[in-house]
């Protein structure tokens, strides 16, 4: 039954000009769509920028993707011409089994393998267009498998017909299956191609749920993609190091200390609620008083104050009315302005940029920024004071707190700084990217942008 069906399909493809034209243009269309997908992926990978959680792909992967994309364009022309000559005249440049095996193993399999490596660690926007792209990859692989089966059936049918017409006298001359090993590898490659295409669909259109099941992402728009990214930002915030307030350690005075971090705000605040947030740190000359001002442009302004006592250890208490604010000499001020950059294909989850200014003895100056290549921290110097910025995830037990957290011990201060050892999880352990939870490739701290308009008058 199956052989008869294949024979009928092949007879149509061999003798019916309309069917030949339709099959040819379907194959051309699917190959163009596949080639376009390859180059769109390369364009996104090549232009990728470092941002939240995601960054550029490894150089070796990018070069391999470029090489096989170029090879795919060359092989595409050969494959279409060879297929056209075979289907319309039965006289291809190269035997279709050999041609298909070459195309599959030297272009399709490497290309889909590289795509799997990249897409397994990426987030793709969910839209009807993206769903269509993923579906075309599967459809193309299935049709190629179908055409391969039809071609195999036609070979067998022609052999049987030849043997029957010659009454078995020219059996050896009738054998057309001259490349059984090549045909085996051709079908093996086609099968792997279908499986790889299905995996690409899974990687780009589904996610694992906590229940252990896959969830399909239903698109809600034609082209405007939505990212399934909430799990990257649960309890994740921007933290600033103000260890320079602790004057007890004279050898490291005015520099960041490991455990003295304040939470400026959660990333959710900037991504969903507001697009810009200003944080100003003001402290007295003797560094016994800290005032934190948060300004959300066009929304509100809040002020929190803290007393810092270093007579026995470092004791921090809240001063809700900011009673000393009007009397203290506000000698030093550090002002951060943060803005959110929306996602693009090159900046998958977007980015956060900032600028920093400061006043030292009533003089406004631009902060200087350096990045520590070992830790990825952004170090900012204003006057003689150095602070740092970094993304952290606060542990579940300490969520919902403000700039500082209440102390759990009566022998310790009423408030204390956030500590990576006790209260925070480093972002490098939190950001596992893509379907397979790969190592993050983005930045661990916001990016400095000196062009961001910032001033000292707040």
C-alpha positions as CSV (number, residue, x, y, z in Angstrom):
1,X,0.0,0.0,0.0
2,X,2.8,2.4,1.0
3,X,4.8,1.6,-2.1
4,X,1.8,2.1,-4.4
5,X,1.1,5.4,-2.8
6,X,4.7,6.5,-3.2
7,X,4.7,5.3,-6.8
8,X,1.6,7.4,-7.5
9,X,3.1,10.5,-5.9
10,X,6.3,10.0,-7.9
11,X,4.3,9.5,-11.1
12,X,2.6,12.8,-10.5
13,X,5.9,14.5,-9.8
14,X,7.5,13.0,-12.9
15,X,4.7,13.4,-15.4
16,X,2.4,16.2,-14.3
17,X,3.9,19.6,-15.1
18,X,1.6,21.5,-12.8
19,X,2.6,19.3,-9.8
20,X,6.3,19.6,-10.8
21,X,6.0,23.4,-10.7
22,X,4.1,23.4,-7.4
23,X,6.6,21.0,-5.7
24,X,9.6,23.0,-7.1
25,X,8.3,26.3,-5.8
26,X,7.3,24.8,-2.4
27,X,10.9,23.6,-2.1
28,X,12.3,26.9,-3.2
29,X,10.0,28.8,-0.7
30,X,10.9,26.6,2.2
31,X,14.6,26.8,1.4
32,X,14.4,30.6,1.2
33,X,12.6,30.7,4.5
34,X,15.2,28.4,6.1
35,X,18.1,30.5,4.7
36,X,16.4,33.7,5.9
37,X,16.0,32.2,9.4
38,X,19.7,31.4,9.4
39,X,20.7,34.9,8.5
40,X,18.3,36.6,10.9
41,X,19.7,34.5,13.7
42,X,23.3,35.4,12.7
43,X,22.3,39.1,12.5
44,X,20.9,39.0,16.1
45,X,23.9,37.1,17.4
46,X,26.4,39.3,15.7
47,X,24.7,42.5,16.9
48,X,24.1,41.2,20.5
49,X,24.9,43.7,23.3
50,X,25.7,43.1,26.9
51,X,22.6,43.8,29.1
52,X,20.5,42.2,31.7
53,X,21.3,38.5,32.0
54,X,22.2,38.2,28.3
55,X,25.2,39.3,26.3
56,X,27.2,38.5,23.2
57,X,27.6,34.8,22.1
58,X,31.1,33.3,22.3
59,X,33.2,34.4,19.3
60,X,33.8,30.8,18.2
61,X,30.1,30.1,17.9
62,X,29.5,33.4,16.1
63,X,32.2,32.6,13.5
64,X,30.9,29.0,13.0
65,X,27.4,30.4,12.5
66,X,28.7,32.9,9.9
67,X,30.7,30.2,8.1
68,X,27.8,27.8,7.7
69,X,25.4,30.6,6.9
70,X,27.6,31.5,3.9
71,X,28.0,27.9,3.0
72,X,24.2,27.5,3.2
73,X,23.7,30.3,0.7
74,X,26.1,28.7,-1.8
75,X,24.7,25.2,-1.3
76,X,21.1,26.7,-1.6
77,X,21.8,27.7,-5.2
78,X,23.3,24.4,-6.1
79,X,20.5,22.4,-4.4
80,X,17.7,24.3,-6.1
81,X,19.2,24.1,-9.6
82,X,20.1,20.4,-9.2
83,X,16.6,19.7,-7.8
84,X,15.0,21.6,-10.7
85,X,17.0,19.7,-13.3
86,X,16.0,16.4,-11.7
87,X,12.3,17.1,-11.4
88,X,11.8,18.7,-14.8
89,X,14.2,16.8,-17.0
90,X,15.3,13.8,-14.9
91,X,19.0,14.8,-15.6
92,X,20.5,16.4,-12.5
93,X,24.1,17.5,-12.2
94,X,24.6,15.1,-9.3
95,X,22.7,12.1,-8.2
96,X,19.9,13.3,-5.8
97,X,20.9,10.9,-3.0
98,X,24.5,12.1,-3.1
99,X,23.4,15.7,-3.4
100,X,20.9,15.4,-0.5
101,X,23.5,13.7,1.7
102,X,26.0,16.5,1.0
103,X,23.5,19.3,1.7
104,X,22.2,17.6,4.9
105,X,25.6,16.8,6.5
106,X,27.7,19.7,5.3
107,X,25.1,22.5,5.8
108,X,21.8,21.5,7.5
109,X,23.1,19.4,10.4
110,X,25.9,21.9,11.3
111,X,23.6,24.8,11.0
112,X,20.8,23.3,13.1
113,X,23.4,22.2,15.7
114,X,24.8,25.7,16.1
115,X,21.2,27.1,16.2
116,X,20.3,24.6,19.0
117,X,23.4,25.7,21.0
118,X,22.5,29.3,20.7
119,X,18.7,29.1,21.1
120,X,18.9,26.7,24.0
121,X,20.5,29.6,26.0
122,X,18.5,32.5,24.6
123,X,15.1,34.0,25.1
124,X,13.0,34.5,22.0
125,X,10.2,37.1,21.8
126,X,6.8,35.4,21.7
127,X,4.8,36.6,18.7
128,X,2.9,35.1,15.7
129,X,5.9,36.0,13.5
130,X,8.3,34.1,15.8
131,X,5.9,31.2,16.0
132,X,5.7,31.1,12.2
133,X,9.5,31.1,11.9
134,X,9.8,28.1,14.3
135,X,7.0,26.3,12.5
136,X,8.6,26.8,9.1
137,X,11.8,25.1,10.3
138,X,9.8,22.0,11.2
139,X,7.7,22.1,8.1
140,X,10.7,22.3,5.9
141,X,12.4,19.4,7.5
142,X,9.2,17.2,7.3
143,X,8.8,18.0,3.6
144,X,12.4,17.2,2.8
145,X,12.0,13.9,4.6
146,X,8.8,13.2,2.6
147,X,10.5,14.1,-0.7
148,X,13.4,11.8,0.2
149,X,11.0,8.9,0.9
150,X,9.3,9.5,-2.5
151,X,12.6,9.5,-4.3
152,X,13.6,6.3,-2.6
153,X,10.3,4.7,-3.6
154,X,10.7,5.8,-7.2
155,X,14.1,4.2,-7.4
156,X,12.7,0.9,-6.1
157,X,9.7,1.1,-8.5
158,X,12.0,1.8,-11.5
159,X,14.2,-1.1,-10.6
160,X,11.2,-3.5,-10.3
161,X,9.7,-2.2,-13.6
162,X,13.1,-2.6,-15.4
163,X,13.5,-6.1,-14.1
164,X,10.0,-7.1,-15.1
165,X,10.2,-5.6,-18.6
166,X,13.6,-7.4,-19.2
167,X,12.1,-10.6,-17.7
168,X,14.9,-10.7,-15.2
169,X,17.7,-11.0,-17.8
170,X,19.3,-7.6,-17.0
171,X,18.8,-7.6,-13.2
172,X,22.2,-6.1,-12.4
173,X,21.8,-3.3,-15.0
174,X,18.4,-2.5,-13.5
175,X,19.8,-1.9,-10.1
176,X,19.6,1.9,-9.3
177,X,20.3,1.7,-5.6
178,X,24.0,2.1,-6.1
179,X,24.6,4.1,-2.9
180,X,23.0,2.2,0.0
181,X,25.4,3.7,2.5
182,X,24.8,7.2,1.2
183,X,21.1,6.7,1.3
184,X,21.3,5.4,4.9
185,X,23.2,8.5,6.0
186,X,20.8,10.7,4.0
187,X,17.8,9.4,5.9
188,X,19.7,9.4,9.2
189,X,20.5,13.1,8.6
190,X,16.9,13.9,7.6
191,X,15.6,12.2,10.8
192,X,18.1,14.2,12.9
193,X,17.0,17.3,11.0
194,X,13.4,16.8,12.0
195,X,14.3,16.1,15.6
196,X,16.5,19.2,15.7
197,X,13.8,21.3,14.2
198,X,11.3,20.1,16.8
199,X,13.9,21.0,19.6
200,X,14.2,24.5,18.2
201,X,10.4,24.8,18.4
202,X,10.5,23.6,22.0
203,X,13.4,25.9,23.0
204,X,11.8,29.0,21.5
205,X,8.1,28.5,22.2
206,X,7.9,26.7,25.6
207,X,9.3,26.9,29.1
208,X,9.6,24.5,32.0
209,X,7.1,25.0,34.8
210,X,7.7,24.3,38.4
211,X,5.3,21.3,38.1
212,X,7.8,19.7,35.7
213,X,5.6,20.2,32.6
214,X,6.2,22.3,29.5
215,X,4.1,25.4,28.9
216,X,3.4,26.6,25.4
217,X,3.7,30.4,25.0
218,X,0.6,31.7,23.3
219,X,1.4,34.8,21.2
220,X,-0.7,37.9,21.7
221,X,0.5,40.0,18.8
222,X,1.6,39.6,15.2
223,X,5.1,41.2,15.3
224,X,5.6,42.8,18.7
225,X,7.2,40.1,20.7
226,X,6.7,39.5,24.4
227,X,9.5,38.0,26.6
228,X,8.8,35.4,29.3
229,X,11.3,36.9,31.7
230,X,9.7,37.4,35.1
231,X,11.8,34.6,36.6
232,X,15.0,36.5,35.9
233,X,14.0,39.4,38.1
234,X,12.2,38.0,41.2
235,X,13.7,39.8,44.2
236,X,16.6,41.2,42.1
237,X,17.7,44.7,42.7
238,X,20.5,47.2,42.3
239,X,22.7,47.5,45.3
240,X,25.2,50.3,46.1
241,X,28.2,49.8,48.4
242,X,28.7,52.7,50.9
243,X,31.5,51.1,53.0
244,X,33.2,54.5,52.9
245,X,30.9,55.6,55.7
246,X,32.7,53.2,58.1
247,X,35.8,55.3,59.2
248,X,37.1,52.7,61.6
249,X,39.3,50.9,59.0
250,X,41.8,53.6,58.2
251,X,43.7,51.5,55.7
252,X,40.6,51.2,53.5
253,X,38.9,54.5,54.3
254,X,36.7,55.9,51.5
255,X,36.6,52.6,49.6
256,X,33.9,49.9,49.3
257,X,33.8,47.1,51.9
258,X,32.6,43.6,51.1
259,X,29.6,43.6,53.5
260,X,28.3,47.1,53.4
261,X,25.6,47.3,50.7
262,X,22.4,49.2,50.5
263,X,19.4,48.3,48.3
264,X,18.6,51.2,46.0
265,X,15.6,49.6,44.3
266,X,14.3,46.5,42.7
267,X,14.7,46.0,38.9
268,X,10.9,45.5,38.7
269,X,10.4,49.1,39.7
270,X,12.4,50.4,36.8
271,X,11.2,47.8,34.2
272,X,7.4,48.0,34.9
273,X,6.5,51.0,37.0
274,X,8.9,53.7,36.0
275,X,11.5,54.3,33.4
276,X,13.8,56.6,35.4
277,X,14.8,56.7,39.1
278,X,17.2,59.1,40.9
279,X,19.0,58.1,44.1
280,X,20.9,60.7,46.1
281,X,23.2,59.8,49.0
282,X,24.0,62.7,51.3
283,X,26.2,62.4,54.4
284,X,27.7,64.7,56.9
285,X,31.4,65.6,57.2
286,X,31.9,63.2,60.1
287,X,29.8,60.6,58.3
288,X,27.6,60.1,61.3
289,X,24.4,60.9,59.4
290,X,23.1,59.6,56.1
291,X,20.2,60.9,54.1
292,X,18.8,58.9,51.1
293,X,16.6,60.7,48.6
294,X,14.7,58.8,46.0
295,X,13.1,60.7,43.1
296,X,10.8,59.2,40.6
297,X,10.4,61.9,37.9
298,X,6.7,63.0,37.5
299,X,5.6,60.7,40.4
300,X,7.1,61.3,43.8
301,X,10.0,62.1,46.1
302,X,10.9,60.3,49.3
303,X,13.5,60.9,51.9
304,X,14.9,58.5,54.5
305,X,17.5,59.3,57.2
306,X,19.9,57.3,59.3
307,X,22.1,57.9,62.3
308,X,25.5,56.1,62.3
309,X,27.2,55.6,65.6
310,X,30.7,54.1,65.6
311,X,31.6,54.3,69.3
312,X,31.0,50.5,69.8
313,X,31.1,48.8,66.4
314,X,28.9,50.4,63.9
315,X,25.3,51.1,65.0
316,X,22.7,52.3,62.6
317,X,19.3,53.7,63.6
318,X,16.5,55.1,61.5
319,X,15.6,58.8,61.9
320,X,12.1,59.0,60.3
321,X,11.5,62.7,60.8
322,X,15.0,63.4,59.5
323,X,15.5,65.7,62.5
324,X,19.2,66.4,61.8
325,X,18.6,67.1,58.1
326,X,18.2,70.8,58.5
327,X,21.1,71.3,60.9
328,X,23.8,69.1,59.5
329,X,26.4,70.3,57.1
330,X,25.7,68.3,53.9
331,X,29.3,68.4,52.7
332,X,29.1,65.4,50.4
333,X,26.4,64.2,48.0
334,X,26.5,61.4,45.4
335,X,23.6,61.4,42.9
336,X,22.8,58.4,40.7
337,X,20.3,58.6,37.8
338,X,19.1,55.2,36.4
339,X,17.2,54.6,33.2
340,X,15.8,51.4,31.7
341,X,16.6,50.5,28.1
342,X,13.8,48.4,26.5
343,X,14.5,45.0,25.0
344,X,15.4,44.5,21.3
345,X,16.6,41.5,19.3
346,X,20.1,42.7,20.2
347,X,19.4,43.4,23.8
348,X,17.2,40.5,24.8
349,X,16.0,41.6,28.2
350,X,17.0,45.2,27.9
351,X,19.5,47.0,30.1
352,X,19.9,49.5,32.9
353,X,22.2,52.6,32.4
354,X,23.1,55.2,34.8
355,X,25.1,58.4,35.3
356,X,26.6,59.7,38.5
357,X,27.4,63.2,39.7
358,X,28.6,64.4,43.1
359,X,29.1,67.5,45.3
360,X,32.3,67.9,47.3
361,X,32.5,71.1,49.3
362,X,29.5,72.5,47.3
363,X,31.3,71.9,44.0
364,X,29.4,69.7,41.5
365,X,31.5,67.3,39.5
366,X,31.1,64.3,37.2
367,X,31.8,60.9,38.8
368,X,34.5,58.7,37.2
369,X,33.6,55.1,36.6
370,X,35.8,52.0,36.2
371,X,34.9,48.3,35.9
372,X,36.7,45.6,37.8
373,X,37.4,42.8,35.2
374,X,37.6,40.3,38.0
375,X,34.2,40.9,39.7
376,X,32.4,42.9,37.0
377,X,31.5,45.6,39.6
378,X,31.1,49.2,38.5
379,X,33.3,51.3,40.8
380,X,32.5,55.0,41.0
381,X,34.7,57.7,42.4
382,X,33.3,61.1,43.5
383,X,35.9,63.3,45.1
384,X,37.9,61.0,47.4
385,X,35.1,58.5,47.9
386,X,34.6,55.3,46.0
387,X,31.4,53.3,45.8
388,X,30.3,50.3,43.8
389,X,27.1,49.0,42.0
390,X,26.0,45.4,41.5
391,X,22.9,43.3,40.9
392,X,21.9,41.0,43.7
393,X,18.9,38.8,44.6
394,X,17.8,39.3,48.2
395,X,17.1,36.0,49.9
396,X,13.5,35.1,50.6
397,X,13.7,35.7,54.3
398,X,14.8,39.3,53.8
399,X,12.5,40.5,51.0
400,X,10.3,43.5,51.5
401,X,12.9,45.5,53.4
402,X,14.2,49.0,52.5
403,X,17.6,50.5,52.0
404,X,18.9,48.6,55.1
405,X,17.5,45.6,57.0
406,X,16.6,45.2,60.7
407,X,19.2,43.4,62.8
408,X,18.2,39.9,64.2
409,X,20.5,40.3,67.2
410,X,20.0,42.6,70.2
411,X,23.8,42.8,70.4
412,X,24.0,44.2,66.9
413,X,22.7,47.5,65.5
414,X,19.0,48.1,65.0
415,X,19.7,48.3,61.3
416,X,22.5,46.8,59.3
417,X,23.8,46.7,55.8
418,X,23.0,44.0,53.3
419,X,25.7,41.3,53.2
420,X,26.4,38.9,50.3
421,X,27.3,36.3,52.9
422,X,24.0,36.5,54.9
423,X,21.3,38.3,53.0
424,X,22.1,38.3,49.2
425,X,22.6,35.8,46.4
426,X,25.1,36.8,43.8
427,X,23.5,37.4,40.4
428,X,25.9,35.0,38.7
429,X,24.1,32.2,40.6
430,X,20.7,33.6,39.8
431,X,20.8,34.3,36.1
432,X,20.6,30.9,34.3
433,X,19.5,31.7,30.8
434,X,17.3,30.1,28.2
435,X,15.5,26.8,28.1
436,X,18.5,24.8,29.4
437,X,19.5,27.3,32.1
438,X,22.9,28.2,30.7
439,X,25.5,30.4,32.3
440,X,24.7,34.1,32.1
441,X,26.5,36.2,29.5
442,X,25.2,39.7,30.5
443,X,26.5,42.3,32.9
444,X,26.5,42.0,36.7
445,X,26.1,45.7,37.1
446,X,24.4,48.6,35.3
447,X,26.3,50.3,32.4
448,X,27.5,53.9,32.8
449,X,26.2,56.4,30.3
450,X,27.8,59.9,30.7
451,X,25.3,61.3,28.2
452,X,22.4,60.7,30.6
453,X,21.3,64.1,31.8
454,X,22.0,64.4,35.6
455,X,22.6,67.3,37.9
456,X,23.4,68.0,41.5
457,X,20.4,70.3,42.3
458,X,17.9,67.9,43.8
